[in-house]
Amino acid sequence: MKVAVSVHGRFHAFELAEGLRRRGCLEALTTTYPGGRVRRVVGDSVAFHCAPWIEIWRRIGQKLSISSAMLDVSVARAFAKFSARHMPLQADLFVGWSGASLEAIPVARARGMKVIIERGSTHIEDQTKTLSRVFAAQGLKFNDTSKIMIERELAEYDAADAICVPSNFAAETFIARGVPGEKLIVNAYGVDLSKFEPSPTPQTATKPRIVFVGRVGLRKGVAELLEAFSTLSDRAELHLIGPVELSVREILARHAGESVIVRGALPMTALPAEYTRSDIFCLPSWEEGFPLVLLQAMASGLPIVASVATGAADIVTDNAEGFVVPTGDVMRLADALGTLIDDEAGRRRMGKAARTRVAEGWDWQSYADRAIAHYEKLIAAS
């Protein structure tokens, strides 16, 4: 079996490509990342095609504050056309990222390939509806997903042989929108267990440290996290790591205090140390697929407090590896955090359980192996 992978950016595609390469299944990797970065993943034995000018345009557009909806569509179209032009002549399967595969699908079909669309989040209509409601609750308008992008993704969902999502929560949103369950592949992501490890020495800080990692914005539940933490700020510290979005700057100002530390964006290389300096990981998102930071925190030996919408229930059992709380429920969020703040022995027990759980098949090669098994099944069914 040979697989062509196409991704506008990086996401988890490089880990997938590396796992496929190790098993001799990767035919080609097409991406917007530069050749040097790609070569470190697949070497010189596998074909790869790079469109770094598209990545440069995307990043310049973000710095110039070009409408994200407009920028996303222009990048998606340009990359899908690039991917179509560089489609392998022979492969069994085309795996393309949602939104940026539409123009490549007919070419893959014409060359006899099955098509899988990778969607790293919930159904795009469900995502848009949820985030529109979350922004409206703060008196804001959600404009980050255009009708054009929604139409592109819906067309991709229809054209694909299968849609791959990373959690059962995400899969349920597709089923609720009428996508047959048999068309969905659920395959949770992985983590580098050698890079993210528990601290060899227990934390000794006076106050337990809660760490949040991700875009500091409404989608990630930061407004609810700050409200919940306001009742706990005398007993713990909250560290927010990630780029701060305009949508929450006023909210952050209202909750500013010595116990809320806004760290800003940090390089990926800094994250392992940040986890080991922390005592609790919290991610109360309104909408996700299956965040990589969740697995990173678990691998680092942290107990988890996460919302249902993160997909955490696929790996976290209440009072075992942490707590999964109802999405948007500030009181339940505060209760879960308060329980862990006040119970040092419980934190250590759950953190140890989290590391054990994630080590049981949640590494990147296991992820790739599961993907290959799904691919083989899809091809065999033709």
N, C-alpha and C positions, 0 to 999 in steps of 0.2 A: 504494500500500500504506500502511495506517495501523496503528500499533502502540500498544498500551496497556502501559505499564510499571508494575509494582507491586512496591515494595520496603519492607520493614520496617527502616528505617535509611537508610544511604547506600550502603555497599559501592562497587561500580563502576557502580551504576545511573545515577548522575548523568552520568557520562561517556558511557554508552550513550545516555541520553536526549538529551544535547546533540548527539551525533553524528547521531541520528535526526532531531532538529529541523532541523539544518543541511541535511539531505537531504529535508526536507518529509515525513517519515514518522512523526513522533510525534503520536499522537492525544491521549494523556493520560499524566500521571505521578502516581502515587499513592504516598505515603510517610508516614512518621511524623515527618519533619523539618518545621520550621515554614515557613510560606509565604514569608518573606523569603529564606530559603536557597534554596528551590525556584525562586523568581522569578528569582534571579540566574543560574540554569541555563537555564530555558525561556522567560523573559520573560513577557509578558502575552498572547502570541498562541496559546499552547497551554494547554489545560485542565489544572489540577492540583488534587489533593485531598490535604489534609494532616491528619494525626491526631497532633499534637504531644503530646497527653495520654498517648498510648501510649508515646512516647519518654521522656517525663518519668517515667512509672511504671517503665520499664525501668531508667533510671539511678538512680532512688531505690532500687529493689529491689537493684541492685548495691551501693550504698553501705550498705544495711542488711544485706548478706550473706545475702539470701534465696537459697535453693537455686537455682542456675543452671538446673537441669533444670526446676524448677517455674516459674521466671520465664520461661524461653524458651517454654514451652508456652502460658502465659497471654498473653504478648505475641503469639505467632504466631496464636493463635485470634482474639484481638481484632482484629488487623490484617487477617487474611483476611476476616473478616466485614465490616469497614469497606471493604475493597477490593471485595467483592461488591456492597455497597450503592452504590458509586460507579463501577461498571463502565460504560464508554461504551456508548451505544446502538448505535453503529456503529464497528466496527474489524475489521481482518482477522486480528489476532494479539494474544494476551494473553501477555506475558512476566512471569512471577511468580517470586519468590525461594522457594527450597525451604523447606519447613516452615511458611511463612506464606501459602500460596496455596490450600489444600485447599478451603475453603468458597467461594472465588471461581471455581474451575474450572467447576462446573456452570452458573453464570451466564454465563460467557464462552462456553461451549458452546451454551447456549440462544440466544445472540445471533450464532451462526454463526462464532465465532472459532476459529482454531487455537490450541493451547496449547503454550508452551515453558516448562519449569521451569529456572531458573538455579540450578545447584549449584556453589558456589565451592570445593568440596573433593572428597574421595573419596566413594564410596558410603557412606551413613551407617552401614550395618552394618560395613563394612570399617573405617571410621574408629573406631567404638566398640570393635571387637575389638582394633585396633592400640593405641589409647590405654589400654585396660584392661590390656593386656600390659605397656606401658611403665610405667604407674603401679604395677602389681604388682611389677615388678622393683625398685622403690624402697620396697616394703612399704606402698604406699598403694592406695586404692580409687578408681577413676574413676567419678564419679557425675554427670558433667555432661550426659549424654544420657539422657533418660528413655525408657522403652518407648513411651510415648504419642507422643513426638516421632518415634521410629523408625517407628511405625505410620503417622503422618501423612505422612512423607516417602515411604515405600514406596507409599502410596496415590497420592501425587502422581506418582511415577515411572510408575505404571501408567496413570494417567489422561491423562498428557501425550502430545502428538504427538511431542515431542522433548525431550531433556534436554541442556542446554548446560553443558559443563565446560571449564575453562581449560587443560588439559594432557592429553597422551597418557597420562601416568601415572594421572591421575584417571579417564580413560576406561577404562583397563584394569581398574580395580577394579569398574566397572559391568559390563563384559563378563564378568568372573569370577563375578559374582553373577547371571548369566543375562539381563542386559539386552542385546537385540540391538544389534550395532554400528551398524546403520543408523538406530537411534533416537537416537544420540548425535551431538551437534555439538561439535567441539573448536575453541575460539576463544580464543587466549591474549589476555591483557589488554594494555594500553598504558601509556605514560608520557608526561608532559609534558616534551618534550625541551628546551623553553626554560627550564623551572624547574630541571631537574636537568642540570647541565653539568659537565664536567671542570674542575678547578682550573687557572687560567691560569699558576700558578707551581708548580713541583715541591715536594713536601714535604721539609722539612729536619730533621725530628725525629731524635734519636739512635736511638730504637727505632721500628721500623715499628708502625703502629697498625692492629689488626684491629678492625673494627666489626661488631657484631651489632645488628639492629633488629627488634623484634617483642616479643610477650609473653614475658617472661623466665620460662619454665616448662618442664616436661618435654616437652610436645608439640613444642616448637621445638628439642629436642635440646640444651638448655643443660647438662644433666648431662654428656653426652658431650663437649661443647665444653670445659667446664671441665677434664675429665679429660685431654683431648688437649692443652689449653693448659698444663697443669701441667708438661709436659716442655719448654715453650718460653718460659716466663715470664721467663727471664733475657735473652731476645733480642727480645721484643716486648711491646706493651701490648694488652690486650683490653678494649674498651669495650662494655658491655651497655646498650643503649638500649631502654627500654620498661618497662611496668608489671611489677613483680616479683610473681609468684604465690607463694602459700604453699607450694606443692609443692617449691620449690627453695630456700627460705630456709636450711634446714640445710645443704644442699649448698654454697650460696654461702659460708656461714660457714666451712666446712671448707677452701675454696679461696681465702679472702680473702687479699689481699696487695697490695702497692703496684702490681703489674702488672695486676690485675683491677679495673677501675673500673666500678662500678654506677651508671649515670647516671639511672635511673628514666625515667618517661614524659616525653617532650618534645613540644611542639606540632609539628604537621606543617610549619609555616613554618620550624622550626629544622633540619629534616633536610637540606636541600641543603648547608648549611654543614658539617654533621657529616660528610657523605660526602666533601666536598672536603678535610677535615682528616685523612682516613683513607687507608690504603694498601691494605687488603685487606678485602673483605666476606665474612662467613661466616654461613651459615644451614644448620645440619645437622638440620633438622626430621625427625620421625618420620612426619608426616602433613601434607599441604598440598593445595591445588589448584594455584595458581600465584601465589606471593606478589608483591604489587606492589613490595615493597622490593627484590626481586631486580632488577627492571627499573630502579628508581630508582638503585641502586648502579651498574649497568652504564652507564646514561646519564651518570652522574657520573664515568665513567672508571676504575672500580675492577675489578680482577680478582676473580673469584668462586670461593669454595669452598662448595659446596652439596651436600646429600644427594640421592640419586635421588628420594626421596619429595617433594621440592619441585617436581618437574616441570622442573627446570633443564635436563635433557638436551634439551628442545625448543629451547633457544637457546644453551646453553653446550657447546662442544666441548673435550674435554680438551687442555690445553696450547695452546689458542688464546685463549679468553676466560677461562680459569680451569680449575677441576677439578670434576667431579661424582663424589662418593665414595659407596660403598655405605652405605645408611642404617644407623646404629648402629655403624659400624666405627670405633672410636676410633683405632686405629693408622693406618688410611688417612687419616683426618681430620688427625691430627698430621703425617703425612708431607706432605700437600698444603700445609698451612699452613707447615710448615718450609721447603718448597721455595720458597715465595713470600717468606718472611721473609729467606732467605739470598740471593735473586736480585733485586736492585733493578732491573736492566735487564729481567729477565723480567716483573716486576710492571708496569713501564711499558708493555712491549709488549702484555701481555694486557689491561691497562686500556684502552689505545687500541683494541685489537681489540673489546673489549666495547662501547665507545661506538659504533664503526662498525657492529657487529652490530645493536644495538638501534635504530639510526637507519634500518635497512632494513625499515621497515614495522611497527614496534612502537610507534608513536604512537597516541594515542586515536582520531583520526579513522580511521586504518587499521583499528583494532579495530571501530569502528562500521560501516565499509564492509564488512568481512568478515561481520559480523552480518547486515547487510541482504541480502547475497548468499545467506546461508543461509536467511533468512526467505522471500525470494522463491522459492527452490527448494522450500521446504516448502509454501508456498501453491499454487505451480504444480502440485504433485503431487496436489492434492485433486481 
